[in-house]
Amino acid sequence: MVINQQIYHVKGLKYIIRSADTSDADELSHLRVQLDGETENLDREPGEGYMDESDFEKLIQRDTERKRNLFLVASVHNEIVGFSRCEGNELKRFTHKVEFGVCVAKECWGYGIGKELLQQSILWAHSAGMKKMTLNVLETNKKAIDLYTKFGFEIEGVLKNDKLLSDGKFYSTVVMGRFNE
């Protein structure tokens, strides 16, 4: 699915949120490796689950064609600094919901980019008739949990000792959901 481009001005930074295009594939491949190395809030270590340009082209094409999927990018000065995805399921019992994920380059934290990617995804989900959005977040990522809560997500459960991080300790994953009435 595709949305209309949105322009934002926050704290002196201009950024654009738009649907991903296959021409973004190479840049997204490099960005994903960078983002995985900037925080342990994501699921992967740098380079794990590597997706090359071709992999991203296929993913973007599929997300563009499917009415239950949405792939958004955020760019600053024509450089992609973050992205989000909503991925639906074709199984009939799950066609009412999408899973949301987001990541933003550390240098661009604090400008509301993640918040706007989330907000655009919620608007799209509502207009596409999706009744539920779900997401997972690391228990220590309090800012994200607070943000999701402000946008109507509720904690639905906790996966205890779900991730082993670089400090050798186990951390839980918080499962959150938002239901559109």
Backbone hydrogen bonds in HBPLUS format (Angstrom, degrees):
<---DONOR---> <-ACCEPTOR-->    atom                        ^
c    i                          cat <-CA-CA->   ^        H-A-AA   ^      H-
h    n   atom  resd res      DA  || num        DHA   H-A  angle D-A-AA Bond
n    s   type  num  typ     dist DA aas  dist angle  dist       angle   num
A0006-GLN N   A0017-ILE O   2.81 MM  11  5.23 159.9  1.85 154.5 161.4     1
A0017-ILE N   A0006-GLN O   2.88 MM  11  5.23 162.6  1.91 153.0 159.0     2
A0008-TYR N   A0015-TYR O   2.82 MM   7  5.35 164.0  1.85 167.2 170.3     3
A0015-TYR N   A0008-TYR O   2.96 MM   7  5.35 157.0  2.02 142.0 149.3     4
A0010-VAL N   A0013-LEU O   2.88 MM   3  5.22 162.1  1.91 150.3 151.4     5
A0013-LEU N   A0010-VAL O   2.82 MM   3  5.22 162.9  1.85 120.3 126.1     6
A0016-ILE N   A0075-SER O   2.93 MM  59  5.25 157.0  1.98 147.3 154.9     7
A0075-SER N   A0016-ILE O   2.82 MM  59  5.25 154.8  1.89 147.0 155.7     8
A0018-ARG N   A0073-VAL O   3.03 MM  55  5.64 158.7  2.08 157.5 164.3     9
A0073-VAL N   A0018-ARG O   2.83 MM  55  5.64 162.2  1.86 165.6 171.5    10
A0020-ALA N   A0071-PHE O   2.83 MM  51  5.61 164.9  1.86 145.3 144.5    11
A0024-ASP N   A0021-ASP O   2.79 MM   3  5.49 166.0  1.81 125.7 130.7    12
A0025-ALA N   A0022-THR O   3.17 MM   3  5.44 167.9  2.18 113.6 117.0    13
A0028-LEU N   A0024-ASP O   2.91 MM   4  6.05 159.1  1.95 161.6 168.6    14
A0029-SER N   A0025-ALA O   2.99 MM   4  6.20 151.0  2.08 148.4 155.8    15
A0030-HIS N   A0026-ASP O   3.24 MM   4  6.60 159.7  2.29 152.5 155.7    16
A0031-LEU N   A0027-GLU O   2.92 MM   4  6.09 161.1  1.95 149.9 156.1    17
A0032-ARG N   A0028-LEU O   2.92 MM   4  5.94 161.3  1.96 149.0 152.9    18
A0034-GLN N   A0030-HIS O   3.14 MM   4  6.44 161.3  2.18 149.4 154.7    19
A0035-LEU N   A0031-LEU O   2.80 MM   4  6.05 166.6  1.81 162.9 165.6    20
A0036-ASP N   A0032-ARG O   3.04 MM   4  6.17 157.9  2.09 145.7 151.3    21
A0037-GLY N   A0034-GLN O   3.04 MM   3  5.33 137.9  2.22 103.4 115.3    22
A0038-GLU N   A0035-LEU O   3.06 MM   3  5.13 152.9  2.14 104.0 112.4    23
A0048-GLU N   A0045-GLU O   3.01 MM   3  5.49 165.0  2.03 135.4 139.4    24
A0055-ASP N   A0052-ASP O   3.06 MM   3  5.25 115.9  2.49 101.3 116.6    25
A0056-PHE N   A0052-ASP O   3.06 MM   4  6.43 160.5  2.10 158.7 163.9    26
A0057-GLU N   A0053-GLU O   2.89 MM   4  6.15 155.3  1.95 151.0 158.7    27
A0058-LYS N   A0054-SER O   3.07 MM   4  6.32 162.7  2.10 151.0 154.0    28
A0059-LEU N   A0055-ASP O   3.01 MM   4  6.26 158.6  2.06 146.5 153.0    29
A0060-ILE N   A0056-PHE O   2.84 MM   4  5.96 170.3  1.85 157.3 159.5    30
A0061-GLN N   A0057-GLU O   2.95 MM   4  6.06 162.1  1.98 147.8 153.4    31
A0062-ARG N   A0058-LYS O   2.93 MM   4  6.07 162.2  1.96 148.3 153.2    32
A0063-ASP N   A0059-LEU O   2.86 MM   4  6.07 163.8  1.89 152.3 157.1    33
A0064-THR N   A0060-ILE O   2.87 MM   4  6.00 147.9  1.98 146.9 155.6    34
A0065-GLU N   A0061-GLN O   3.09 MM   4  6.28 149.1  2.18 144.8 152.4    35
A0066-ARG N   A0062-ARG O   3.00 MM   4  6.13 149.0  2.10 151.9 159.7    36
A0069-ASN N   A0066-ARG O   3.37 MM   3  5.53 166.0  2.39 109.5 110.6    37
A0088-GLY N   A0068-ARG O   2.94 MM  20  4.75 109.5  2.45 119.9 136.4    38
A0070-LEU N   A0086-CYS O   2.89 MM  16  4.97 151.9  1.97 140.6 143.9    39
A0086-CYS N   A0070-LEU O   2.78 MM  16  4.97 151.8  1.86 145.9 152.9    40
A0072-LEU N   A0084-SER O   2.89 MM  12  5.25 161.7  1.92 150.3 156.2    41
A0084-SER N   A0072-LEU O   2.99 MM  12  5.25 154.9  2.05 136.8 141.3    42
A0074-ALA N   A0082-GLY O   2.86 MM   8  5.07 158.5  1.90 140.4 137.7    43
A0081-VAL N   A0074-ALA O   2.78 MM   7  5.77 161.8  1.81 153.1 159.2    44
A0076-VAL N   A0079-GLU O   2.87 MM   3  5.27 155.4  1.94 147.6 146.9    45
A0079-GLU N   A0076-VAL O   2.94 MM   3  5.27 150.0  2.04 111.0 120.4    46
A0105-ALA N   A0081-VAL O   2.69 MM  24  5.34 169.3  1.70 175.0 173.1    47
A0083-PHE N   A0103-CYS O   2.95 MM  20  5.75 152.0  2.03 159.2 168.3    48
A0103-CYS N   A0083-PHE O   3.00 MM  20  5.75 150.9  2.09 164.3 173.0    49
A0085-ARG N   A0101-GLY O   2.97 MM  16  5.50 152.9  2.04 148.7 155.7    50
A0101-GLY N   A0085-ARG O   3.03 MM  16  5.50 141.3  2.19 151.7 160.2    51
A0087-GLU N   A0099-GLU O   2.89 MM  12  5.21 156.1  1.95 141.0 148.1    52
A0099-GLU N   A0087-GLU O   2.93 MM  12  5.21 162.0  1.96 133.3 136.3    53
A0094-PHE N   A0091-LEU O   2.86 MM   3  5.50 159.7  1.90 123.9 130.8    54
A0095-THR N   A0092-LYS O   3.44 MM   3  5.23 170.9  2.45 101.7 104.3    55
A0097-LYS N   A0094-PHE O   3.21 MM   3  5.93 170.4  2.22 125.1 125.7    56
A0131-LYS N   A0096-HIS O   2.69 MM  35  5.23 133.6  1.91 137.5 152.6    57
A0132-LYS N   A0096-HIS O   3.09 MM  36  6.33 146.5  2.21 149.5 150.6    58
A0098-VAL N   A0132-LYS O   2.95 MM  34  6.45 148.5  2.05 150.9 159.0    59
A0134-THR N   A0098-VAL O   2.91 MM  36  6.36 148.9  2.01 152.1 161.1    60
A0100-PHE N   A0134-THR O   2.74 MM  34  5.97 169.7  1.75 174.7 173.8    61
A0108-CYS N   A0105-ALA O   2.84 MM   3  5.53 159.0  1.88 122.3 129.4    62
A0109-TRP N   A0106-LYS O   3.12 MM   3  5.24 171.3  2.12 113.4 114.0    63
A0116-GLU N   A0112-GLY O   2.92 MM   4  6.10 157.4  1.97 149.1 154.5    64
A0117-LEU N   A0113-ILE O   2.91 MM   4  6.16 156.7  1.96 153.0 159.7    65
A0118-LEU N   A0114-GLY O   2.95 MM   4  6.13 155.9  2.00 146.4 153.1    66
A0119-GLN N   A0115-LYS O   2.82 MM   4  6.08 161.9  1.85 148.6 154.0    67
A0120-GLN N   A0116-GLU O   2.87 MM   4  5.98 167.0  1.89 149.7 152.9    68
A0121-SER N   A0117-LEU O   3.05 MM   4  6.15 149.1  2.15 137.8 146.5    69
A0122-ILE N   A0118-LEU O   2.88 MM   4  6.18 152.2  1.95 154.0 161.9    70
A0123-LEU N   A0119-GLN O   2.96 MM   4  6.23 165.4  1.98 153.3 156.9    71
A0124-TRP N   A0120-GLN O   2.94 MM   4  6.11 159.9  1.98 144.4 150.3    72
A0125-ALA N   A0121-SER O   2.84 MM   4  6.00 165.0  1.86 148.0 152.6    73
A0126-HIS N   A0122-ILE O   2.95 MM   4  6.14 162.7  1.98 153.1 157.2    74
A0127-SER N   A0123-LEU O   2.98 MM   4  6.21 167.3  1.99 150.6 154.3    75
A0128-ALA N   A0124-TRP O   2.78 MM   4  5.93 140.7  1.93 152.1 164.0    76
A0130-MET N   A0125-ALA O   2.82 MM   5  5.02 148.8  1.92 162.7 157.8    77
A0129-GLY N   A0126-HIS O   3.10 MM   3  5.27 160.1  2.14 106.8 112.1    78
A0180-ASN N   A0131-LYS O   2.60 MM  49  4.82 164.3  1.63 141.6 147.4    79
A0133-MET N   A0178-ARG O   2.87 MM  45  5.17 154.5  1.94 146.4 155.0    80
A0178-ARG N   A0133-MET O   2.80 MM  45  5.17 150.9  1.88 152.3 159.0    81
A0135-LEU N   A0176-MET O   2.99 MM  41  5.39 146.8  2.10 150.2 150.5    82
A0176-MET N   A0135-LEU O   2.91 MM  41  5.39 174.7  1.92 158.8 160.6    83
A0137-VAL N   A0174-VAL O   2.93 MM  37  5.21 150.3  2.02 143.1 152.7    84
A0174-VAL N   A0137-VAL O   2.73 MM  37  5.21 172.6  1.74 163.0 160.7    85
A0141-ASN N   A0138-LEU O   2.92 MM   3  5.49 163.6  1.95 123.7 129.3    86
A0139-GLU N   A0172-SER O   2.98 MM  33  5.56 161.5  2.01 163.5 157.5    87
A0145-ILE N   A0141-ASN O   3.09 MM   4  6.43 163.4  2.12 152.6 157.7    88
A0146-ASP N   A0142-LYS O   2.85 MM   4  6.02 162.9  1.88 153.1 157.5    89
A0147-LEU N   A0143-LYS O   2.94 MM   4  6.13 158.2  1.99 146.2 152.5    90
A0148-TYR N   A0144-ALA O   2.86 MM   4  6.08 171.4  1.86 160.4 161.7    91
A0149-THR N   A0145-ILE O   2.96 MM   4  6.09 154.8  2.03 144.9 152.3    92
A0150-LYS N   A0146-ASP O   2.98 MM   4  6.23 154.1  2.05 147.8 154.3    93
A0151-PHE N   A0147-LEU O   3.18 MM   4  6.51 135.0  2.39 142.5 154.5    94
A0151-PHE N   A0148-TYR O   3.11 MM   3  5.12 132.1  2.35  94.7 107.9    95
A0153-PHE N   A0148-TYR O   2.93 MM   5  5.31 159.6  1.97 148.9 143.3    96
A0152-GLY N   A0149-THR O   3.03 MM   3  5.19 155.2  2.09 114.9 114.3    97
A0154-GLU N   A0177-GLY O   2.79 MM  23  5.45 157.8  1.84 147.4 151.4    98
A0177-GLY N   A0154-GLU O   2.93 MM  23  5.45 152.7  2.01 148.0 156.0    99
A0156-GLU N   A0175-VAL O   2.74 MM  19  5.59 163.4  1.77 152.1 157.5   100
A0175-VAL N   A0157-GLY O   2.90 MM  18  5.15 169.9  1.91 143.1 145.6   101
A0159-LEU N   A0173-THR O   2.78 MM  14  5.02 167.0  1.80 155.2 158.4   102
A0173-THR N   A0159-LEU O   3.00 MM  14  5.02 156.3  2.06 135.7 140.6   103
A0162-ASP N   A0171-TYR O   2.73 MM   9  5.81 114.8  2.15 127.0 140.1   104
A0163-LYS N   A0171-TYR O   2.89 MM   8  5.17 163.2  1.92 150.8 155.3   105
A0171-TYR N   A0163-LYS O   2.73 MM   8  5.17 149.9  1.82 147.1 157.5   106
A0165-LEU N   A0169-LYS O   3.09 MM   4  5.92 162.0  2.13 170.5 166.2   107
A0168-GLY N   A0165-LEU O   2.88 MM   3  5.67 157.7  1.93 128.7 132.0   108
